[in-house]
Structure formats: structure tokens, C-alpha cells
């Protein structure tokens, strides 16, 4: 016959304290003496007591679960290295706080409807929102439902209502383009990220501001819009070469797009970095697998994941939404070496 699972009352009897004292210790409440805390913890160790998460949820009104919500198609979770790094970092940060991770994907209307129903039902304490697009109706629905949210990157149109943790997209992009300018490039093209996302908008702005600061005209012919993917990098590079075949520098707003430019340039007979220099953004695993390896802007996803979890616990506790910007740094490799 299996041994009966120890209860809070068993712990109280073992520790020689009241049921209420054990409950206060388990829930981290004040008004418990250090001696009582030690007695309860020792009793827990002796009895082998473990908390019943369902009972605790009923008692505290908290589920102990956090949703990692990706608003992109499912395949990108595995294809985009940034998402996997962010997910791994979030999982560790939540584990350190004894919180449960729930992975959710909402890229279609049907997925959004199911997601909203689930999140509004009190099954999670908060949401870590990844890759939000400004026109997504789910955003306003989540805000109206008063669900605590922290986004990876500011959410355009929701800057005052959704907390966020962002890389310095503008500063990183400007540093990448200024690196190209310092190397002598003057005909610098860019493949942007989506313009309904904060990162896409501000990396393009950083590109334009770097050119302007150095007296170089921002020419629309040198700008091709992408969506972070390899496919858009390939298409964008081909379109740029058709319009400006003598370009001498490329800033791609993601490593995936930057990596995709290299075979296109090679097919066109353009040598990298001899004839064209290329800079990406992310410093993902892709950056060291290309030939040549990519000069890129490091996007500190590990720190971003930790800051997102930390900030979400503050939002859940009722603190005012705020935005945090994490510094980026330039990593110089073979696609645009230092002079």
C-alpha cells in the first residue's frame, strides 16, 4: 500500500506550530519568527511534504504559470535561432523562480481566439509576448482583459500599456552602418525587418541616421523590405542588385537575411568583403557558420530573457508598466573586417 502523501497539518504537527504558521511560511508571508521558519522547513524535509499546486492556486489566486506567447507561425520557433535562445533563457529564469512555462503560438485567427480564451480564463499569471505585430487585434484584447504582459521589443501603439524589454535596435543598426562607412563604403544598401514591428522600424531608422550623419543621401533605391527570414534576404539582395549593381555595402537587419545575401552576391560575381561588405544583426549561431563569417550586431537575448521575466514579476505585483533597453555591441568578423 502506498504511503499517504504528507499534508500541511502533518508538517505543523512535526514542527510544533499551527497550521496557519505553516501556511504563512509556504506563501512567503510576514509575521513569522525566524525560529518558526526554521522549524517548518526542517519539518518539511523530514516529512517529505510537497505543495499541491492546485490547492495553492485556490488559496493564493495565482496559477504559478507564465505563458510564452509567440505570434508567428509555428515553424519559425525552430527556424529562427533568436526564438530558441529566448525560450531557453526564459525557461531557466522561470525555473529559478519556481514558475511553470506554458508555450503558446498564435499566428492564425483560430489560434488567437483559443489563446485569448485560455489566457482570459486565469490559467496563467502573466504573458511573455514574443514578436508582436502592431496591427494584431490580439494585442488590444489582451490589454482590455488586464492580463499582465511583458513584450520582447516595444509594441508599436502600446508603448504606455505593455511593458517591454528591447535591444538597442537604433544604436546597434547605426553602429553597424558606421562600421561600413569607416571601411570606406558609400553605396550602402539595407534589407529591413518588418515595418509593423519596433525592431524593424528602429533598425531602419538607425541605418538612415548613420548615413545622414556622414553626409550620405538616404536613397529609397537602396532600401528593400524583408521579414527577418532567409527567403526575404535572398529576394531583397536580388532586387537591390537589379537596381544598384554597384553597391559596396549591405546592412541586413537580421543574421538570417544577411546570411542569405552571401550566395546571391557570389552568384553575381561580387566578392565579400573585397567588393561588398556585409553586416548583419543578432550575432546568432548563423553568424559563425557562413562563408565568410558575419560581422554583426550582438542582440543580447540571454539578458533580454532574464529581464523580461524579472519585469513580468513586477507587473504581476501591480507595478507601473515600463520599458527597458538593453545595449548592443558590434562583433567584427570576415564579411566586414576591421581596417
C-alpha positions as CSV (number, residue, x, y, z in Angstrom):
1,X,0.0,0.0,0.0
2,X,1.4,3.4,-0.9
3,X,2.2,5.8,1.8
4,X,-0.2,8.7,2.3
5,X,1.0,12.0,1.0
6,X,2.1,14.4,3.8
7,X,-0.2,17.4,4.4
8,X,0.3,20.8,5.9
9,X,-1.2,19.5,9.1
10,X,1.5,16.8,9.2
11,X,4.1,19.5,8.8
12,X,2.5,21.6,11.6
13,X,2.4,18.7,14.0
14,X,6.1,17.8,13.2
15,X,7.2,21.4,13.6
16,X,5.1,22.0,16.7
17,X,3.4,25.1,15.2
18,X,0.0,25.9,14.0
19,X,-1.5,25.2,10.6
20,X,-1.7,28.9,9.9
21,X,2.0,29.4,10.6
22,X,3.0,26.7,8.1
23,X,0.7,28.3,5.5
24,X,2.3,31.7,6.1
25,X,5.8,30.2,5.7
26,X,4.8,28.4,2.5
27,X,3.3,31.5,1.0
28,X,6.2,33.8,1.9
29,X,4.1,35.9,4.3
30,X,5.4,38.1,7.0
31,X,4.7,37.8,10.8
32,X,6.6,34.6,11.2
33,X,9.6,34.4,13.5
34,X,12.9,33.1,12.2
35,X,12.7,30.2,14.6
36,X,9.3,29.1,13.3
37,X,10.5,29.4,9.7
38,X,13.4,27.0,10.5
39,X,11.1,24.6,12.4
40,X,8.7,24.5,9.4
41,X,11.5,24.0,6.8
42,X,13.0,21.2,8.9
43,X,9.6,19.5,9.3
44,X,9.1,19.7,5.5
45,X,12.4,18.0,5.0
46,X,11.6,15.3,7.5
47,X,8.1,14.6,6.3
48,X,8.8,14.9,2.5
49,X,5.9,17.4,2.1
50,X,5.5,18.9,-1.3
51,X,2.9,21.7,-2.1
52,X,-0.2,20.8,-4.1
53,X,-0.2,23.3,-6.9
54,X,-3.9,23.2,-7.4
55,X,-4.6,23.9,-3.7
56,X,-2.1,26.7,-3.7
57,X,-3.7,28.2,-6.7
58,X,-7.0,28.3,-5.0
59,X,-5.5,29.8,-1.8
60,X,-3.4,32.5,-3.5
61,X,-5.3,33.3,-6.7
62,X,-2.2,32.6,-8.6
63,X,-1.6,29.8,-11.1
64,X,2.2,29.7,-10.9
65,X,2.3,29.6,-14.7
66,X,3.6,32.0,-17.3
67,X,2.8,31.9,-21.0
68,X,5.5,32.3,-23.6
69,X,3.3,33.6,-26.5
70,X,4.8,33.6,-30.0
71,X,2.7,35.5,-32.5
72,X,4.5,33.9,-35.5
73,X,3.9,30.7,-37.5
74,X,5.0,27.6,-35.6
75,X,7.9,26.7,-37.9
76,X,9.7,29.9,-37.0
77,X,10.1,28.8,-33.4
78,X,12.6,26.2,-34.7
79,X,14.0,28.0,-37.7
80,X,14.7,31.4,-36.1
81,X,17.7,31.0,-33.7
82,X,16.6,34.0,-31.7
83,X,13.4,32.4,-30.6
84,X,15.1,29.3,-29.4
85,X,17.7,31.3,-27.4
86,X,15.0,33.5,-25.9
87,X,12.8,30.4,-25.0
88,X,15.7,28.7,-23.3
89,X,16.6,31.8,-21.3
90,X,13.0,32.3,-20.2
91,X,12.6,28.7,-19.2
92,X,15.7,28.9,-17.0
93,X,14.6,32.3,-15.4
94,X,11.1,30.9,-14.7
95,X,12.6,27.7,-13.3
96,X,14.8,29.7,-10.9
97,X,11.6,31.3,-9.6
98,X,9.7,28.0,-9.4
99,X,7.3,29.1,-12.1
100,X,5.9,26.9,-14.9
101,X,6.4,27.8,-18.6
102,X,3.5,27.3,-21.0
103,X,4.4,27.7,-24.7
104,X,1.6,29.2,-26.9
105,X,1.6,30.1,-30.6
106,X,-1.0,32.4,-32.0
107,X,-0.4,33.3,-35.7
108,X,-3.9,32.5,-37.2
109,X,-7.3,33.9,-36.3
110,X,-8.3,30.5,-34.8
111,X,-5.1,30.3,-32.7
112,X,-5.7,33.9,-31.5
113,X,-9.2,33.1,-30.4
114,X,-8.2,30.0,-28.5
115,X,-5.3,31.8,-26.9
116,X,-7.4,34.7,-25.7
117,X,-10.0,32.3,-24.2
118,X,-7.2,30.4,-22.4
119,X,-5.3,33.5,-21.1
120,X,-8.5,35.3,-20.0
121,X,-9.5,32.2,-18.0
122,X,-6.9,32.8,-15.3
123,X,-4.8,29.8,-16.3
124,X,-1.6,32.0,-16.3
125,X,-0.4,34.8,-14.1
126,X,1.2,36.7,-17.0
127,X,2.4,36.6,-20.6
128,X,5.8,37.0,-22.2
129,X,4.9,38.3,-25.6
130,X,7.3,37.5,-28.5
131,X,7.5,39.1,-31.9
132,X,4.3,41.2,-31.7
133,X,3.0,43.0,-34.8
134,X,1.3,46.4,-34.3
135,X,-1.8,45.5,-36.2
136,X,-2.6,42.3,-34.4
137,X,-6.1,42.5,-32.8
138,X,-4.9,40.1,-30.0
139,X,-2.8,42.9,-28.5
140,X,-5.7,45.2,-27.6
141,X,-7.8,42.2,-26.5
142,X,-5.1,41.1,-24.0
143,X,-4.7,44.7,-22.7
144,X,-8.5,45.0,-22.3
145,X,-8.5,41.7,-20.4
146,X,-6.0,43.3,-18.0
147,X,-3.5,40.4,-18.3
148,X,0.0,41.3,-17.1
149,X,2.2,41.4,-20.2
150,X,5.9,42.0,-21.0
151,X,6.9,42.1,-24.7
152,X,10.2,41.3,-26.3
153,X,10.6,44.7,-28.0
154,X,8.3,47.7,-27.6
155,X,4.9,47.2,-29.2
156,X,4.1,50.0,-31.6
157,X,0.9,51.8,-30.4
158,X,1.0,50.2,-27.0
159,X,4.1,51.8,-25.5
160,X,2.3,53.1,-22.4
161,X,0.2,50.0,-21.7
162,X,2.5,47.0,-22.4
163,X,5.9,46.7,-20.6
164,X,8.8,45.7,-22.8
165,X,12.4,44.7,-22.9
166,X,14.2,45.7,-26.2
167,X,17.7,45.6,-27.6
168,X,19.1,49.0,-28.6
169,X,17.9,48.5,-32.2
170,X,18.5,52.0,-33.3
171,X,22.0,52.2,-31.7
172,X,23.0,48.8,-32.9
173,X,22.0,49.5,-36.5
174,X,23.7,52.8,-36.5
175,X,26.9,51.2,-35.2
176,X,26.8,48.5,-37.9
177,X,26.3,51.1,-40.7
178,X,29.0,53.4,-39.3
179,X,31.4,50.4,-39.3
180,X,30.7,50.1,-43.1
181,X,31.2,53.8,-43.6
182,X,34.5,53.7,-41.7
183,X,35.7,50.9,-44.0
184,X,35.1,53.2,-47.0
185,X,31.7,52.1,-48.1
186,X,29.5,54.9,-49.6
187,X,26.8,53.0,-51.6
188,X,25.3,51.1,-48.7
189,X,22.0,49.2,-49.1
190,X,19.8,47.7,-46.4
191,X,17.3,44.9,-46.1
192,X,14.9,45.9,-43.3
193,X,12.8,44.0,-40.8
194,X,9.0,44.2,-40.9
195,X,7.8,47.8,-40.5
196,X,5.0,46.8,-38.2
197,X,7.5,45.8,-35.5
198,X,9.6,48.0,-33.3
199,X,12.9,46.3,-34.3
200,X,12.2,46.6,-38.0
201,X,11.3,50.3,-37.7
202,X,14.2,51.3,-35.5
203,X,16.9,49.4,-37.3
204,X,15.9,51.1,-40.5
205,X,16.0,54.4,-38.6
206,X,19.5,53.7,-37.3
207,X,20.6,52.9,-40.8
208,X,19.2,56.2,-42.2
209,X,20.5,58.3,-39.3
210,X,24.1,56.9,-39.8
211,X,24.1,57.8,-43.4
212,X,22.7,61.3,-42.8
213,X,25.3,61.9,-40.0
214,X,28.0,61.3,-42.6
215,X,26.6,63.3,-45.4
216,X,25.3,60.3,-47.4
217,X,21.9,60.7,-49.0
218,X,19.2,58.2,-47.9
219,X,18.1,56.8,-51.3
220,X,14.9,54.6,-51.4
221,X,16.5,52.6,-54.2
222,X,19.0,51.2,-51.6
223,X,16.2,50.1,-49.3
224,X,14.5,46.7,-49.6
225,X,12.0,45.5,-47.0
226,X,12.2,42.0,-45.6
227,X,10.6,40.0,-42.8
228,X,13.7,38.7,-40.9
229,X,13.8,35.4,-42.9
230,X,16.4,33.9,-45.2
231,X,13.9,33.9,-48.1
232,X,13.4,37.7,-47.8
233,X,17.1,38.2,-47.6
234,X,17.6,36.3,-50.9
235,X,14.8,38.2,-52.6
236,X,15.9,41.5,-51.2
237,X,19.5,41.1,-52.3
238,X,18.5,40.2,-55.8
239,X,16.2,43.2,-56.0
240,X,18.9,45.5,-54.7
241,X,21.5,44.2,-57.2
242,X,19.0,44.8,-60.1
243,X,18.6,48.5,-59.0
244,X,22.0,49.3,-57.7
245,X,24.5,46.8,-59.1
246,X,27.5,48.9,-57.9
247,X,26.5,48.9,-54.2
248,X,29.5,48.4,-51.9
249,X,27.9,47.7,-48.5
250,X,24.9,45.9,-47.2
251,X,23.3,46.2,-43.7
252,X,20.8,43.4,-43.2
253,X,18.5,43.8,-40.1
254,X,18.9,40.1,-39.2
255,X,21.6,37.5,-39.5
256,X,19.2,35.2,-41.4
257,X,18.8,37.9,-44.1
258,X,22.5,38.7,-44.0
259,X,23.5,35.1,-44.5
260,X,21.1,34.8,-47.5
261,X,22.8,37.8,-49.2
262,X,26.2,36.0,-49.5
263,X,25.3,33.3,-52.1
264,X,23.4,35.9,-54.1
265,X,26.4,38.2,-54.1
266,X,28.7,35.3,-55.0
267,X,26.4,34.3,-58.0
268,X,26.6,37.9,-59.2
269,X,30.4,37.9,-59.1
270,X,30.7,40.2,-56.2
271,X,33.4,39.4,-53.7
272,X,32.7,39.6,-50.0
273,X,34.4,41.5,-48.4
274,X,36.6,42.6,-51.3
275,X,33.9,44.3,-53.4
276,X,31.0,44.3,-51.0
277,X,30.9,44.3,-47.2
278,X,28.0,42.8,-45.3
279,X,26.9,43.4,-41.7
280,X,24.0,41.6,-40.0
281,X,22.1,41.9,-36.7
282,X,21.7,39.4,-33.9
283,X,25.1,37.5,-33.5
284,X,23.1,34.3,-33.8
285,X,24.7,30.9,-34.4
286,X,24.3,31.6,-38.1
287,X,26.9,34.3,-38.0
288,X,29.8,31.8,-37.4
289,X,28.6,29.2,-39.9
290,X,28.6,31.3,-43.1
291,X,31.4,31.8,-45.5
292,X,32.7,34.3,-44.8
293,X,31.6,34.6,-41.2
294,X,29.3,37.6,-40.5
295,X,30.2,40.9,-38.9
296,X,27.1,41.6,-36.9
297,X,25.4,43.5,-34.1
298,X,25.1,41.3,-30.9
299,X,21.5,41.2,-29.7
300,X,21.8,40.1,-26.1
301,X,18.9,37.6,-26.0
302,X,20.1,35.9,-22.8
303,X,19.9,39.1,-20.8
304,X,16.7,40.1,-22.5
305,X,15.0,36.8,-21.4
306,X,16.1,37.3,-17.8
307,X,14.9,41.0,-17.8
308,X,11.6,40.0,-19.3
309,X,10.9,37.5,-16.5
310,X,12.1,39.9,-13.8
311,X,9.9,42.7,-15.2
312,X,6.9,40.5,-15.6
313,X,7.0,39.6,-11.9
314,X,6.9,43.3,-11.2
315,X,3.9,43.9,-13.4
316,X,2.1,40.9,-11.8
317,X,2.8,42.6,-8.5
318,X,1.0,45.7,-9.7
319,X,3.9,48.0,-10.6
320,X,3.6,50.5,-13.4
321,X,4.4,49.3,-16.9
322,X,7.8,50.4,-18.2
323,X,10.3,49.7,-21.0
324,X,13.9,48.6,-20.7
325,X,16.5,49.0,-23.4
326,X,19.5,46.6,-23.3
327,X,22.8,47.7,-25.0
328,X,24.0,46.0,-28.2
329,X,27.6,45.7,-29.4
330,X,29.3,45.2,-32.8
331,X,31.1,41.9,-33.4
332,X,33.6,42.1,-36.3
333,X,34.2,39.1,-38.5
334,X,35.2,38.3,-42.0
335,X,32.3,39.7,-44.0
336,X,33.4,43.2,-43.0
337,X,36.8,43.0,-41.2
338,X,38.4,45.9,-39.3
339,X,40.7,48.0,-41.3
